[in-house]
Amino acid sequence: MQQIESLESSSPLVVRCVAAGLAGKSFNPYPLNFWTRTALSWLGHFPQAVGRYVISRAQPFSALPPEALENLTCESLANARLQDYRELTGPFPAVVAGVALGGASAFLALALNAPFLPQTFVTTLKGGSPDGDVQVYFQRSARLALQLAHKNPGLITIQHYDPVHDEWLTRRVNHLRFKLIALPEAYAEFLRNNLAPGGAVCYLDCQAQWLRYRIGERSFFQVGGWGDISAQEFLEGSPRLHSFARQVKLASTAWRLPGYPLETGPESEWGSEPGLETALHAFCQQEGYQFVHICLPEPHDFSRLAYLAMLRLLEIEHRPPAGVLIEMFSQFDPFAALQGGLLPLWLVFNTWDSLAFLKQMRPQFPMEAPIFFSPLSTFTLTPDIVPWKEWQACLSGLNWRNLGTRASHYPADTHTLIHWNRKLWEWVRKNGKPVQSRLDINQLAEIYQTYRRSTPD
């Protein structure tokens, strides 16, 4: 089966991570061959500017030509992800579905001993906008997006253009995202074959919102993405965006799309699209399964929920946390957290909003225990990136250890792509005491309801 979805995107990472954890195996988010690992290791000995230059020019080699998507269907997308579970056999007490919020969604699934079924899929296509012209990027896949939405009434399409956080990508490739708004038969069959009688489907519904242009009945175009730059700032411009454009030699920051209506809707990567939740609920009623709907406003709310879920597991076993694992974007390993008795805290990105969330959570950390921090390599110096010294200041006074990007190479460390969690597993194998307990669906629902009551609307 040809690999259509970008392997480094959220849904494949979460599904592969959960599949590995259910099989009792560690997870490597970046499966690299020998020659790639050797090249990245060699690059890591040079200043970070060299890594940024090389990595930014390597992505187009793995991008797909648009014609590779001509026969794409909801079923082919779903079946491709289900292949990650081909070596697992049920029945499972629960299945988690919905938005793939990195380490948060992955941990919640493993805490329930449950597979994860994603709503969202993304493809990386050849051809971008070299100088920041939004019309050039839009035309790369607009016709394809409309065609696929027309042929597949069970999904929507979103062309996602983030010329800041993905600056080095969007010059050379373009991203076309798909979201399920109906239940694919492949998912229904998986549930019938793998969910225990009377088991539960837990739907993760993230209400993250963004501005987007409506291109067709079920086709959209989004400018910008989650971080510390608002949707309005992306469209209206600002001094810091103009300065960024000059620095990276983008000719344009006029990223509006004239002629199409602008509306507020679910954010492309982290927001849940209506439709799938209703279809899953109806399926559960028909098949005799429980249905639990977990709805929270923003991505970090789910991270906090995963943190609370681990606290409950440790309480069940009458033991304190062994430490904290601070994960970031694609660098997450919930199985290591479970094997080591570590509280997981997933951060969306290396931007100021993620630092603000970390500061909120820091008072809850065990003071003497190790704090493992996995700073991300994004290979772009965005206007909203958190300087290294700010991460240091936030963690000052704690027994923290760096697992990810080296301070000298932040945020463009090719070494991180090879083995970001190697030191983590060295500690887990030497010091960890695995958590044997798992939550049942009623316990997670109780944790969720308690959290909702404690959080102002």
TORKOL-4160 file (C-alpha; in steps of 0.2 Angstrom, whole numbers, padded with zeros to 4 digits, m for minus):
457
<pt num="1" X="0000" Y="0000" Z="0000"/>
<pt num="2" X="0007" Y="0017" Z="m0005"/>
<pt num="3" X="0010" Y="0029" Z="0009"/>
<pt num="4" X="m0001" Y="0044" Z="0006"/>
<pt num="5" X="m0001" Y="0052" Z="0023"/>
<pt num="6" X="0015" Y="0062" Z="0029"/>
<pt num="7" X="0023" Y="0050" Z="0042"/>
<pt num="8" X="0029" Y="0064" Z="0053"/>
<pt num="9" X="0011" Y="0072" Z="0055"/>
<pt num="10" X="0001" Y="0070" Z="0070"/>
<pt num="11" X="m0011" Y="0056" Z="0066"/>
<pt num="12" X="0002" Y="0043" Z="0060"/>
<pt num="13" X="0013" Y="0048" Z="0075"/>
<pt num="14" X="0000" Y="0045" Z="0088"/>
<pt num="15" X="m0007" Y="0029" Z="0080"/>
<pt num="16" X="0011" Y="0021" Z="0078"/>
<pt num="17" X="0015" Y="0027" Z="0096"/>
<pt num="18" X="m0001" Y="0019" Z="0103"/>
<pt num="19" X="0001" Y="0003" Z="0093"/>
<pt num="20" X="0019" Y="0001" Z="0099"/>
<pt num="21" X="0013" Y="0004" Z="0117"/>
<pt num="22" X="m0001" Y="m0008" Z="0116"/>
<pt num="23" X="0012" Y="m0021" Z="0110"/>
<pt num="24" X="0024" Y="m0017" Z="0125"/>
<pt num="25" X="0037" Y="m0008" Z="0114"/>
<pt num="26" X="0046" Y="0008" Z="0114"/>
<pt num="27" X="0042" Y="0021" Z="0100"/>
<pt num="28" X="0053" Y="0030" Z="0088"/>
<pt num="29" X="0044" Y="0045" Z="0080"/>
<pt num="30" X="0057" Y="0046" Z="0066"/>
<pt num="31" X="0061" Y="0029" Z="0058"/>
<pt num="32" X="0077" Y="0033" Z="0048"/>
<pt num="33" X="0088" Y="0022" Z="0038"/>
<pt num="34" X="0107" Y="0020" Z="0042"/>
<pt num="35" X="0112" Y="0033" Z="0029"/>
<pt num="36" X="0100" Y="0046" Z="0034"/>
<pt num="37" X="0105" Y="0044" Z="0053"/>
<pt num="38" X="0123" Y="0045" Z="0047"/>
<pt num="39" X="0120" Y="0061" Z="0038"/>
<pt num="40" X="0110" Y="0069" Z="0052"/>
<pt num="41" X="0124" Y="0064" Z="0064"/>
<pt num="42" X="0137" Y="0072" Z="0053"/>
<pt num="43" X="0126" Y="0088" Z="0051"/>
<pt num="44" X="0125" Y="0090" Z="0070"/>
<pt num="45" X="0143" Y="0093" Z="0071"/>
<pt num="46" X="0141" Y="0109" Z="0061"/>
<pt num="47" X="0133" Y="0126" Z="0067"/>
<pt num="48" X="0114" Y="0125" Z="0067"/>
<pt num="49" X="0113" Y="0136" Z="0052"/>
<pt num="50" X="0120" Y="0122" Z="0041"/>
<pt num="51" X="0107" Y="0110" Z="0048"/>
<pt num="52" X="0093" Y="0123" Z="0044"/>
<pt num="53" X="0099" Y="0125" Z="0026"/>
<pt num="54" X="0101" Y="0106" Z="0022"/>
<pt num="55" X="0084" Y="0100" Z="0031"/>
<pt num="56" X="0074" Y="0114" Z="0022"/>
<pt num="57" X="0080" Y="0107" Z="0005"/>
<pt num="58" X="0077" Y="0089" Z="0009"/>
<pt num="59" X="0058" Y="0089" Z="0012"/>
<pt num="60" X="0053" Y="0090" Z="m0007"/>
<pt num="61" X="0061" Y="0073" Z="m0010"/>
<pt num="62" X="0047" Y="0064" Z="0000"/>
<pt num="63" X="0033" Y="0075" Z="m0006"/>
<pt num="64" X="0020" Y="0067" Z="m0017"/>
<pt num="65" X="0015" Y="0073" Z="m0034"/>
<pt num="66" X="m0004" Y="0078" Z="m0034"/>
<pt num="67" X="m0009" Y="0064" Z="m0046"/>
<pt num="68" X="m0005" Y="0052" Z="m0032"/>
<pt num="69" X="m0021" Y="0057" Z="m0023"/>
<pt num="70" X="m0033" Y="0055" Z="m0038"/>
<pt num="71" X="m0040" Y="0039" Z="m0031"/>
<pt num="72" X="m0040" Y="0044" Z="m0013"/>
<pt num="73" X="m0055" Y="0039" Z="m0002"/>
<pt num="74" X="m0061" Y="0040" Z="0016"/>
<pt num="75" X="m0059" Y="0021" Z="0016"/>
<pt num="76" X="m0041" Y="0021" Z="0009"/>
<pt num="77" X="m0036" Y="0034" Z="0022"/>
<pt num="78" X="m0044" Y="0024" Z="0037"/>
<pt num="79" X="m0036" Y="0008" Z="0031"/>
<pt num="80" X="m0019" Y="0015" Z="0029"/>
<pt num="81" X="m0019" Y="0020" Z="0048"/>
<pt num="82" X="m0027" Y="0003" Z="0053"/>
<pt num="83" X="m0012" Y="m0006" Z="0045"/>
<pt num="84" X="m0002" Y="0001" Z="0060"/>
<pt num="85" X="m0013" Y="m0011" Z="0071"/>
<pt num="86" X="m0011" Y="m0026" Z="0060"/>
<pt num="87" X="0000" Y="m0036" Z="0073"/>
<pt num="88" X="m0012" Y="m0033" Z="0087"/>
<pt num="89" X="m0027" Y="m0043" Z="0092"/>
<pt num="90" X="m0042" Y="m0038" Z="0103"/>
<pt num="91" X="m0053" Y="m0037" Z="0111"/>
<pt num="92" X="m0050" Y="m0021" Z="0119"/>
<pt num="93" X="m0060" Y="m0013" Z="0133"/>
<pt num="94" X="m0061" Y="0004" Z="0124"/>
<pt num="95" X="m0056" Y="0013" Z="0108"/>
<pt num="96" X="m0051" Y="0031" Z="0108"/>
<pt num="97" X="m0055" Y="0042" Z="0092"/>
<pt num="98" X="m0055" Y="0060" Z="0087"/>
<pt num="99" X="m0041" Y="0073" Z="0086"/>
<pt num="100" X="m0023" Y="0067" Z="0087"/>
<pt num="101" X="m0016" Y="0079" Z="0100"/>
<pt num="102" X="0002" Y="0071" Z="0101"/>
<pt num="103" X="0007" Y="0065" Z="0118"/>
<pt num="104" X="m0010" Y="0069" Z="0126"/>
<pt num="105" X="m0021" Y="0058" Z="0115"/>
<pt num="106" X="m0008" Y="0044" Z="0114"/>
<pt num="107" X="m0006" Y="0044" Z="0133"/>
<pt num="108" X="m0025" Y="0044" Z="0136"/>
<pt num="109" X="m0027" Y="0029" Z="0124"/>
<pt num="110" X="m0013" Y="0019" Z="0132"/>
<pt num="111" X="m0020" Y="0023" Z="0149"/>
<pt num="112" X="m0036" Y="0015" Z="0144"/>
<pt num="113" X="m0027" Y="0001" Z="0135"/>
<pt num="114" X="m0036" Y="0006" Z="0119"/>
<pt num="115" X="m0031" Y="0009" Z="0101"/>
<pt num="116" X="m0033" Y="0026" Z="0094"/>
<pt num="117" X="m0043" Y="0030" Z="0078"/>
<pt num="118" X="m0039" Y="0048" Z="0070"/>
<pt num="119" X="m0051" Y="0060" Z="0062"/>
<pt num="120" X="m0038" Y="0070" Z="0053"/>
<pt num="121" X="m0025" Y="0066" Z="0040"/>
<pt num="122" X="m0013" Y="0076" Z="0030"/>
<pt num="123" X="m0003" Y="0074" Z="0014"/>
<pt num="124" X="0013" Y="0084" Z="0009"/>
<pt num="125" X="0012" Y="0088" Z="m0010"/>
<pt num="126" X="0026" Y="0094" Z="m0022"/>
<pt num="127" X="0026" Y="0113" Z="m0025"/>
<pt num="128" X="0025" Y="0127" Z="m0013"/>
<pt num="129" X="0026" Y="0146" Z="m0014"/>
<pt num="130" X="0045" Y="0151" Z="m0014"/>
<pt num="131" X="0042" Y="0170" Z="m0010"/>
<pt num="132" X="0026" Y="0169" Z="0001"/>
<pt num="133" X="0013" Y="0172" Z="m0012"/>
<pt num="134" X="m0003" Y="0165" Z="m0005"/>
<pt num="135" X="m0011" Y="0164" Z="m0022"/>
<pt num="136" X="0003" Y="0153" Z="m0029"/>
<pt num="137" X="0001" Y="0141" Z="m0014"/>
<pt num="138" X="m0018" Y="0141" Z="m0015"/>
<pt num="139" X="m0017" Y="0136" Z="m0034"/>
<pt num="140" X="m0006" Y="0121" Z="m0030"/>
<pt num="141" X="m0020" Y="0110" Z="m0024"/>
<pt num="142" X="m0036" Y="0120" Z="m0025"/>
<pt num="143" X="m0043" Y="0110" Z="m0039"/>
<pt num="144" X="m0038" Y="0094" Z="m0031"/>
<pt num="145" X="m0045" Y="0098" Z="m0015"/>
<pt num="146" X="m0062" Y="0102" Z="m0022"/>
<pt num="147" X="m0062" Y="0087" Z="m0033"/>
<pt num="148" X="m0058" Y="0075" Z="m0018"/>
<pt num="149" X="m0071" Y="0084" Z="m0007"/>
<pt num="150" X="m0084" Y="0081" Z="m0021"/>
<pt num="151" X="m0080" Y="0063" Z="m0023"/>
<pt num="152" X="m0079" Y="0059" Z="m0004"/>
<pt num="153" X="m0095" Y="0066" Z="0005"/>
<pt num="154" X="m0088" Y="0059" Z="0021"/>
<pt num="155" X="m0073" Y="0071" Z="0023"/>
<pt num="156" X="m0069" Y="0089" Z="0021"/>
<pt num="157" X="m0052" Y="0096" Z="0014"/>
<pt num="158" X="m0041" Y="0110" Z="0021"/>
<pt num="159" X="m0027" Y="0118" Z="0012"/>
<pt num="160" X="m0016" Y="0123" Z="0026"/>
<pt num="161" X="m0003" Y="0137" Z="0023"/>
<pt num="162" X="0008" Y="0143" Z="0037"/>
<pt num="163" X="0022" Y="0153" Z="0030"/>
<pt num="164" X="0029" Y="0156" Z="0047"/>
<pt num="165" X="0030" Y="0140" Z="0057"/>
<pt num="166" X="0032" Y="0130" Z="0041"/>
<pt num="167" X="0042" Y="0143" Z="0032"/>
<pt num="168" X="0055" Y="0132" Z="0026"/>
<pt num="169" X="0042" Y="0119" Z="0021"/>
<pt num="170" X="0029" Y="0130" Z="0012"/>
<pt num="171" X="0042" Y="0137" Z="0000"/>
<pt num="172" X="0044" Y="0120" Z="m0008"/>
<pt num="173" X="0029" Y="0109" Z="m0003"/>
<pt num="174" X="0010" Y="0111" Z="0001"/>
<pt num="175" X="m0001" Y="0103" Z="0014"/>
<pt num="176" X="m0018" Y="0096" Z="0010"/>
<pt num="177" X="m0027" Y="0090" Z="0026"/>
<pt num="178" X="m0043" Y="0079" Z="0027"/>
<pt num="179" X="m0055" Y="0077" Z="0041"/>
<pt num="180" X="m0068" Y="0063" Z="0043"/>
<pt num="181" X="m0086" Y="0069" Z="0045"/>
<pt num="182" X="m0093" Y="0052" Z="0044"/>
<pt num="183" X="m0088" Y="0035" Z="0050"/>
<pt num="184" X="m0079" Y="0025" Z="0037"/>
<pt num="185" X="m0084" Y="0007" Z="0036"/>
<pt num="186" X="m0066" Y="0002" Z="0039"/>
<pt num="187" X="m0067" Y="0010" Z="0056"/>
<pt num="188" X="m0084" Y="0002" Z="0059"/>
<pt num="189" X="m0077" Y="m0015" Z="0055"/>
<pt num="190" X="m0062" Y="m0012" Z="0066"/>
<pt num="191" X="m0073" Y="m0008" Z="0081"/>
<pt num="192" X="m0084" Y="m0023" Z="0078"/>
<pt num="193" X="m0069" Y="m0034" Z="0077"/>
<pt num="194" X="m0058" Y="m0027" Z="0091"/>
<pt num="195" X="m0070" Y="m0019" Z="0104"/>
<pt num="196" X="m0076" Y="m0030" Z="0118"/>
<pt num="197" X="m0094" Y="m0033" Z="0120"/>
<pt num="198" X="m0101" Y="m0018" Z="0130"/>
<pt num="199" X="m0085" Y="m0009" Z="0128"/>
<pt num="200" X="m0083" Y="0010" Z="0125"/>
<pt num="201" X="m0079" Y="0022" Z="0112"/>
<pt num="202" X="m0070" Y="0038" Z="0119"/>
<pt num="203" X="m0071" Y="0053" Z="0107"/>
<pt num="204" X="m0059" Y="0067" Z="0110"/>
<pt num="205" X="m0066" Y="0083" Z="0104"/>
<pt num="206" X="m0055" Y="0098" Z="0104"/>
<pt num="207" X="m0064" Y="0115" Z="0101"/>
<pt num="208" X="m0048" Y="0124" Z="0095"/>
<pt num="209" X="m0055" Y="0138" Z="0083"/>
<pt num="210" X="m0046" Y="0148" Z="0069"/>
<pt num="211" X="m0051" Y="0159" Z="0054"/>
<pt num="212" X="m0053" Y="0150" Z="0037"/>
<pt num="213" X="m0059" Y="0153" Z="0020"/>
<pt num="214" X="m0073" Y="0143" Z="0013"/>
<pt num="215" X="m0068" Y="0137" Z="m0005"/>
<pt num="216" X="m0082" Y="0125" Z="m0008"/>
<pt num="217" X="m0096" Y="0116" Z="0001"/>
<pt num="218" X="m0083" Y="0106" Z="0011"/>
<pt num="219" X="m0067" Y="0114" Z="0006"/>
<pt num="220" X="m0057" Y="0127" Z="0016"/>
<pt num="221" X="m0041" Y="0136" Z="0016"/>
<pt num="222" X="m0032" Y="0141" Z="0032"/>
<pt num="223" X="m0018" Y="0153" Z="0034"/>
<pt num="224" X="m0007" Y="0151" Z="0049"/>
<pt num="225" X="m0007" Y="0139" Z="0063"/>
<pt num="226" X="m0007" Y="0136" Z="0082"/>
<pt num="227" X="0006" Y="0146" Z="0092"/>
<pt num="228" X="0008" Y="0163" Z="0099"/>
<pt num="229" X="0002" Y="0172" Z="0083"/>
<pt num="230" X="m0016" Y="0174" Z="0081"/>
<pt num="231" X="m0026" Y="0171" Z="0065"/>
<pt num="232" X="m0030" Y="0189" Z="0064"/>
<pt num="233" X="m0012" Y="0194" Z="0065"/>
<pt num="234" X="m0008" Y="0182" Z="0051"/>
<pt num="235" X="m0021" Y="0190" Z="0040"/>
<pt num="236" X="m0019" Y="0208" Z="0045"/>
<pt num="237" X="0000" Y="0208" Z="0046"/>
<pt num="238" X="0011" Y="0216" Z="0060"/>
<pt num="239" X="0028" Y="0223" Z="0062"/>
<pt num="240" X="0035" Y="0207" Z="0068"/>
<pt num="241" X="0028" Y="0197" Z="0054"/>
<pt num="242" X="0035" Y="0210" Z="0041"/>
<pt num="243" X="0052" Y="0209" Z="0050"/>
<pt num="244" X="0052" Y="0190" Z="0049"/>
<pt num="245" X="0048" Y="0191" Z="0031"/>
<pt num="246" X="0062" Y="0202" Z="0027"/>
<pt num="247" X="0074" Y="0191" Z="0037"/>
<pt num="248" X="0069" Y="0175" Z="0028"/>
<pt num="249" X="0067" Y="0184" Z="0011"/>
<pt num="250" X="0048" Y="0182" Z="0009"/>
<pt num="251" X="0042" Y="0195" Z="m0004"/>
<pt num="252" X="0025" Y="0195" Z="0003"/>
<pt num="253" X="0015" Y="0195" Z="0019"/>
<pt num="254" X="m0002" Y="0199" Z="0010"/>
<pt num="255" X="m0009" Y="0182" Z="0015"/>
<pt num="256" X="m0028" Y="0186" Z="0013"/>
<pt num="257" X="m0037" Y="0176" Z="0000"/>
<pt num="258" X="m0049" Y="0189" Z="m0009"/>
<pt num="259" X="m0065" Y="0183" Z="m0016"/>
<pt num="260" X="m0069" Y="0169" Z="m0003"/>
<pt num="261" X="m0079" Y="0171" Z="0013"/>
<pt num="262" X="m0069" Y="0171" Z="0029"/>
<pt num="263" X="m0077" Y="0162" Z="0044"/>
<pt num="264" X="m0072" Y="0154" Z="0060"/>
<pt num="265" X="m0071" Y="0135" Z="0061"/>
<pt num="266" X="m0061" Y="0121" Z="0069"/>
<pt num="267" X="m0042" Y="0124" Z="0068"/>
<pt num="268" X="m0035" Y="0113" Z="0054"/>
<pt num="269" X="m0023" Y="0103" Z="0064"/>
<pt num="270" X="m0030" Y="0103" Z="0082"/>
<pt num="271" X="m0048" Y="0106" Z="0080"/>
<pt num="272" X="m0062" Y="0093" Z="0079"/>
<pt num="273" X="m0074" Y="0094" Z="0064"/>
<pt num="274" X="m0092" Y="0091" Z="0068"/>
<pt num="275" X="m0100" Y="0075" Z="0060"/>
<pt num="276" X="m0088" Y="0061" Z="0066"/>
<pt num="277" X="m0094" Y="0062" Z="0084"/>
<pt num="278" X="m0112" Y="0061" Z="0079"/>
<pt num="279" X="m0109" Y="0046" Z="0068"/>
<pt num="280" X="m0099" Y="0037" Z="0081"/>
<pt num="281" X="m0112" Y="0040" Z="0094"/>
<pt num="282" X="m0126" Y="0033" Z="0083"/>
<pt num="283" X="m0114" Y="0018" Z="0079"/>
<pt num="284" X="m0112" Y="0014" Z="0098"/>
<pt num="285" X="m0131" Y="0015" Z="0101"/>
<pt num="286" X="m0134" Y="0003" Z="0087"/>
<pt num="287" X="m0120" Y="m0009" Z="0092"/>
<pt num="288" X="m0123" Y="m0009" Z="0110"/>
<pt num="289" X="m0106" Y="0000" Z="0115"/>
<pt num="290" X="m0104" Y="0014" Z="0127"/>
<pt num="291" X="m0100" Y="0032" Z="0121"/>
<pt num="292" X="m0090" Y="0044" Z="0130"/>
<pt num="293" X="m0088" Y="0062" Z="0123"/>
<pt num="294" X="m0073" Y="0072" Z="0130"/>
<pt num="295" X="m0074" Y="0090" Z="0124"/>
<pt num="296" X="m0062" Y="0103" Z="0130"/>
<pt num="297" X="m0058" Y="0120" Z="0123"/>
<pt num="298" X="m0039" Y="0119" Z="0118"/>
<pt num="299" X="m0025" Y="0107" Z="0115"/>
<pt num="300" X="m0016" Y="0110" Z="0132"/>
<pt num="301" X="m0033" Y="0105" Z="0141"/>
<pt num="302" X="m0030" Y="0088" Z="0134"/>
<pt num="303" X="m0012" Y="0088" Z="0140"/>
<pt num="304" X="m0018" Y="0092" Z="0158"/>
<pt num="305" X="m0031" Y="0079" Z="0157"/>
<pt num="306" X="m0017" Y="0066" Z="0153"/>
<pt num="307" X="m0007" Y="0072" Z="0167"/>
<pt num="308" X="m0022" Y="0070" Z="0179"/>
<pt num="309" X="m0025" Y="0053" Z="0172"/>
<pt num="310" X="m0007" Y="0047" Z="0176"/>
<pt num="311" X="m0009" Y="0055" Z="0194"/>
<pt num="312" X="m0025" Y="0043" Z="0196"/>
<pt num="313" X="m0015" Y="0028" Z="0190"/>
<pt num="314" X="m0001" Y="0032" Z="0203"/>
<pt num="315" X="m0014" Y="0034" Z="0216"/>
<pt num="316" X="m0022" Y="0017" Z="0212"/>
<pt num="317" X="m0005" Y="0009" Z="0215"/>
<pt num="318" X="m0001" Y="0020" Z="0231"/>
<pt num="319" X="0015" Y="0027" Z="0224"/>
<pt num="320" X="0022" Y="0045" Z="0221"/>
<pt num="321" X="0027" Y="0051" Z="0204"/>
<pt num="322" X="0045" Y="0046" Z="0199"/>
<pt num="323" X="0046" Y="0062" Z="0189"/>
<pt num="324" X="0039" Y="0072" Z="0175"/>
<pt num="325" X="0041" Y="0070" Z="0156"/>
<pt num="326" X="0039" Y="0086" Z="0147"/>
<pt num="327" X="0035" Y="0082" Z="0128"/>
<pt num="328" X="0034" Y="0093" Z="0114"/>
<pt num="329" X="0024" Y="0092" Z="0097"/>
<pt num="330" X="0031" Y="0076" Z="0089"/>
<pt num="331" X="0043" Y="0071" Z="0103"/>
<pt num="332" X="0032" Y="0061" Z="0115"/>
<pt num="333" X="0033" Y="0044" Z="0122"/>
<pt num="334" X="0019" Y="0039" Z="0134"/>
<pt num="335" X="0024" Y="0021" Z="0135"/>
<pt num="336" X="0041" Y="0027" Z="0143"/>
<pt num="337" X="0030" Y="0038" Z="0155"/>
<pt num="338" X="0020" Y="0022" Z="0160"/>
<pt num="339" X="0036" Y="0011" Z="0161"/>
<pt num="340" X="0045" Y="0024" Z="0172"/>
<pt num="341" X="0030" Y="0031" Z="0183"/>
<pt num="342" X="0033" Y="0048" Z="0175"/>
<pt num="343" X="0019" Y="0062" Z="0174"/>
<pt num="344" X="0017" Y="0066" Z="0155"/>
<pt num="345" X="0015" Y="0084" Z="0150"/>
<pt num="346" X="0014" Y="0087" Z="0131"/>
<pt num="347" X="0017" Y="0105" Z="0124"/>
<pt num="348" X="0010" Y="0109" Z="0107"/>
<pt num="349" X="0026" Y="0118" Z="0101"/>
<pt num="350" X="0041" Y="0128" Z="0106"/>
<pt num="351" X="0031" Y="0145" Z="0106"/>
<pt num="352" X="0026" Y="0157" Z="0120"/>
<pt num="353" X="0009" Y="0149" Z="0123"/>
<pt num="354" X="0017" Y="0132" Z="0127"/>
<pt num="355" X="0029" Y="0141" Z="0139"/>
<pt num="356" X="0014" Y="0149" Z="0147"/>
<pt num="357" X="0006" Y="0132" Z="0150"/>
<pt num="358" X="0022" Y="0125" Z="0157"/>
<pt num="359" X="0023" Y="0139" Z="0169"/>
<pt num="360" X="0005" Y="0135" Z="0175"/>
<pt num="361" X="0009" Y="0117" Z="0178"/>
<pt num="362" X="0026" Y="0119" Z="0186"/>
<pt num="363" X="0019" Y="0122" Z="0204"/>
<pt num="364" X="0012" Y="0104" Z="0202"/>
<pt num="365" X="0028" Y="0096" Z="0198"/>
<pt num="366" X="0037" Y="0085" Z="0212"/>
<pt num="367" X="0051" Y="0096" Z="0217"/>
<pt num="368" X="0065" Y="0083" Z="0220"/>
<pt num="369" X="0061" Y="0071" Z="0206"/>
<pt num="370" X="0069" Y="0072" Z="0189"/>
<pt num="371" X="0061" Y="0083" Z="0176"/>
<pt num="372" X="0064" Y="0077" Z="0158"/>
<pt num="373" X="0062" Y="0091" Z="0145"/>
<pt num="374" X="0062" Y="0087" Z="0126"/>
<pt num="375" X="0064" Y="0104" Z="0117"/>
<pt num="376" X="0059" Y="0103" Z="0099"/>
<pt num="377" X="0070" Y="0106" Z="0083"/>
<pt num="378" X="0059" Y="0116" Z="0071"/>
<pt num="379" X="0073" Y="0123" Z="0060"/>
<pt num="380" X="0064" Y="0140" Z="0059"/>
<pt num="381" X="0067" Y="0155" Z="0070"/>
<pt num="382" X="0049" Y="0161" Z="0071"/>
<pt num="383" X="0043" Y="0178" Z="0079"/>
<pt num="384" X="0034" Y="0168" Z="0092"/>
<pt num="385" X="0048" Y="0155" Z="0097"/>
<pt num="386" X="0053" Y="0154" Z="0115"/>
<pt num="387" X="0072" Y="0158" Z="0117"/>
<pt num="388" X="0082" Y="0145" Z="0126"/>
<pt num="389" X="0085" Y="0156" Z="0141"/>
<pt num="390" X="0066" Y="0157" Z="0144"/>
<pt num="391" X="0065" Y="0138" Z="0145"/>
<pt num="392" X="0079" Y="0138" Z="0157"/>
<pt num="393" X="0072" Y="0151" Z="0168"/>
<pt num="394" X="0055" Y="0142" Z="0169"/>
<pt num="395" X="0064" Y="0126" Z="0174"/>
<pt num="396" X="0076" Y="0134" Z="0186"/>
<pt num="397" X="0077" Y="0126" Z="0203"/>
<pt num="398" X="0070" Y="0109" Z="0197"/>
<pt num="399" X="0081" Y="0094" Z="0194"/>
<pt num="400" X="0078" Y="0095" Z="0175"/>
<pt num="401" X="0087" Y="0086" Z="0161"/>
<pt num="402" X="0088" Y="0090" Z="0143"/>
<pt num="403" X="0082" Y="0076" Z="0131"/>
<pt num="404" X="0080" Y="0085" Z="0115"/>
<pt num="405" X="0088" Y="0099" Z="0106"/>
<pt num="406" X="0105" Y="0105" Z="0112"/>
<pt num="407" X="0106" Y="0123" Z="0119"/>
<pt num="408" X="0120" Y="0126" Z="0106"/>
<pt num="409" X="0109" Y="0121" Z="0092"/>
<pt num="410" X="0091" Y="0126" Z="0097"/>
<pt num="411" X="0080" Y="0126" Z="0087"/>
<pt num="412" X="0089" Y="0117" Z="0073"/>
<pt num="413" X="0098" Y="0101" Z="0080"/>
<pt num="414" X="0099" Y="0086" Z="0068"/>
<pt num="415" X="0105" Y="0075" Z="0082"/>
<pt num="416" X="0088" Y="0076" Z="0090"/>
<pt num="417" X="0080" Y="0068" Z="0075"/>
<pt num="418" X="0090" Y="0052" Z="0078"/>
<pt num="419" X="0088" Y="0048" Z="0096"/>
<pt num="420" X="0079" Y="0061" Z="0106"/>
<pt num="421" X="0072" Y="0049" Z="0119"/>
<pt num="422" X="0088" Y="0038" Z="0121"/>
<pt num="423" X="0093" Y="0046" Z="0137"/>
<pt num="424" X="0075" Y="0044" Z="0143"/>
<pt num="425" X="0075" Y="0025" Z="0140"/>
<pt num="426" X="0092" Y="0023" Z="0148"/>
<pt num="427" X="0084" Y="0031" Z="0164"/>
<pt num="428" X="0068" Y="0021" Z="0163"/>
<pt num="429" X="0077" Y="0004" Z="0161"/>
<pt num="430" X="0089" Y="0008" Z="0176"/>
<pt num="431" X="0076" Y="0017" Z="0188"/>
<pt num="432" X="0059" Y="0015" Z="0181"/>
<pt num="433" X="0045" Y="0005" Z="0190"/>
<pt num="434" X="0031" Y="0001" Z="0177"/>
<pt num="435" X="0014" Y="0006" Z="0181"/>
<pt num="436" X="0003" Y="m0010" Z="0180"/>
<pt num="437" X="m0014" Y="m0002" Z="0182"/>
<pt num="438" X="m0025" Y="0005" Z="0168"/>
<pt num="439" X="m0040" Y="0016" Z="0169"/>
<pt num="440" X="m0058" Y="0010" Z="0164"/>
<pt num="441" X="m0069" Y="0022" Z="0154"/>
<pt num="442" X="m0079" Y="0027" Z="0170"/>
<pt num="443" X="m0063" Y="0032" Z="0179"/>
<pt num="444" X="m0058" Y="0043" Z="0164"/>
<pt num="445" X="m0075" Y="0050" Z="0163"/>
<pt num="446" X="m0075" Y="0055" Z="0181"/>
<pt num="447" X="m0057" Y="0063" Z="0180"/>
<pt num="448" X="m0064" Y="0073" Z="0165"/>
<pt num="449" X="m0080" Y="0079" Z="0174"/>
<pt num="450" X="m0070" Y="0084" Z="0189"/>
<pt num="451" X="m0058" Y="0094" Z="0178"/>
<pt num="452" X="m0072" Y="0102" Z="0169"/>
<pt num="453" X="m0080" Y="0108" Z="0185"/>
<pt num="454" X="m0064" Y="0115" Z="0191"/>
<pt num="455" X="m0062" Y="0125" Z="0175"/>
<pt num="456" X="m0071" Y="0141" Z="0171"/>
<pt num="457" X="m0081" Y="0142" Z="0155"/>
